[in-house]
Amino acid sequence: MTRPSPATEDRAPVVVSTAGSFARSVLDERHPALIERVRRATPYPPEQQRALDTLLEEITKGEIERLDDDAPGAERWRHEPFYGQRWPDVPFLWAESFFYRKLLAALRYFTPGPWQGVDPFAPFKNAELASTKVDDELSALDRLPGLPVEEQDRTLLHSSLWGNRADLGFQLSTGTEGLGERVPGLVTDDSAALWEILADERSGTVCLVADNAGPELLPDLVLADHLLTTGRATSVVLHLKPYPYYVSDATTADVLACLDRLSTASGYARDIGERLRHAITSGRLIPRTHPFSCAPLPYAHMPADLRDDFASATLTVMKGDLNYRRLVGDRHWPATTPFSDVTAYFPGPVAALRTLKSDVVTGLTPDTVARLDAGAESWRTSGTHALIQVRA
């Protein structure tokens, strides 16, 4: 197992306990609300309803309890060091991950029987993907072929970056109008370095580590198609979660749902969908899952086979906030800490495309930090700011 650098270990991890912190709001507000949302979305029988009640009581008033010894996969969590502690007192990354694992256990997702493999978050993901707003965004793709390649590059990269703000996805234009409202929110932009790595003469495999499903996965798939059709990548390995995780995280089933959405659309979106289907059948778009994708650990601890996968890539693109926290370490970094320092362990070139939705951030200039801190909004967690960072 790869160990983080001593500098990484020196920084205290983000914990839940700080009153008024983003991490505390997730434990106190988001997780209880999610339990109720899952309960309303699917008619789970009494056994699961009671298990949800027990989980809600545990996270709000109790101590962290182990998974039942006979629960499928419980052995992977048997030797964790945080059992018996209060939920607010443990590292945020671990607490979030174990909450979702316990939620799936409560719903008998892993247990043989009628509820095995039923995604509790599917109703949310499916509703978002079926929305009429997605129709409008897909129809906007008809303008894509008329843009110069460099404008296509810029537009699709930004669409992937801001994909979790559905009102901004796929806003394509023949100028900068479609991106104008987004660019000011970038706190750092290494996109030129990203495209330099992906120059035609260096094309090879790109690893794209997906984040969320639904309308947020669509621009990632469109970007993958763009990399393949422009020769920036000879193949794209799409890293997905092996099972539902963190509400919206993308699984193979979610990719297939997005391909159906593209292929049943009209115009250029349908062409993209058909190309992506062919890319899968021809081995150029490769869905891949790994158990580590659902581990409560930073990528500095990645196992050897996953490390080899990333090492073989021309570039690994990490999408989203959780992947960023795992990439740099969910720790109290000064925002000016160089991104290249905290990712020095990574086995190859790596890029982060991330909308800021948690406290951790690195690689900013002192002037940028001062300007953002002087503003009124919580720029680290509001989702109004984003970054493109590259370590070649």
C-alpha angles and dihedrals in degrees: 000000000000114000124215120244119269088249089060093051092050093066118081114244121244108263130193100235102082107110113238093013125133090244092054091050090055092055097040100039116011100046096048090045091050092053090055092044092053090047092054096043098057129033097235116183125247096274092059092041090057091047090053090051090052093049092049090051091049098051095044102039111004146063128268110277128197124249113263109275091239094049112118109261094009091130090070089062099038099102102042113136100224105071114125093025125111114265093239092056100062132077112289095229092054095043093052093047095048092046091059092045090052091046091056090046091052090053092047092238092152098034118100109251141072095316098048111123096007106142107225091200096050094096090059095044094045094049092052093048092050095051121122089234088069089054089057093048093049092049088055088065088075087080094055100086091055094060124090112258093250090054090048088052093052096042097048093044090053092044089055091045094051096033093120089064096071094191089063100042117117095358095161127177139161091251135023095288094102092053101035096095092049104047096069088061093062109107092188131004124199094162092125089059090048093055091044090058089049095050112144096252091058098045117144137120120343118199110211111192103203127218121187133011131227119036089355093059095049095073090046090056091046089052090050089052090050092052090051098044094046093047094244086125131027088199137004120214107205110205111208137174115269090221138006112298137166094009100276105030113139122253130179089266089057091052090053090049090053092048089052090050091052096043093051093048123091132247124007094349088066091051090053091049093052092047091051092050089052090046089058095046091047094047098247095111107046120188110208135180131193130183090233089068087075097040121116090234139101120251088253085079096049116142121251097258093054090045090053090051093054092042091059094055127096085220137356114212115202112202126204143001101294093050089050092052089050092045099053097024124261093259140124098271121171103248089239093061105124113256088218091059097053092045097043090110093060111111098229145001110319135188129193121210105186141159106210111249102145137044101260117098135149139178101049126136119246090245092053092050092048092050094048094045089052091058125094100238130076094252095181095059109019098086090233094109132056143178142213110202128175134189109190 
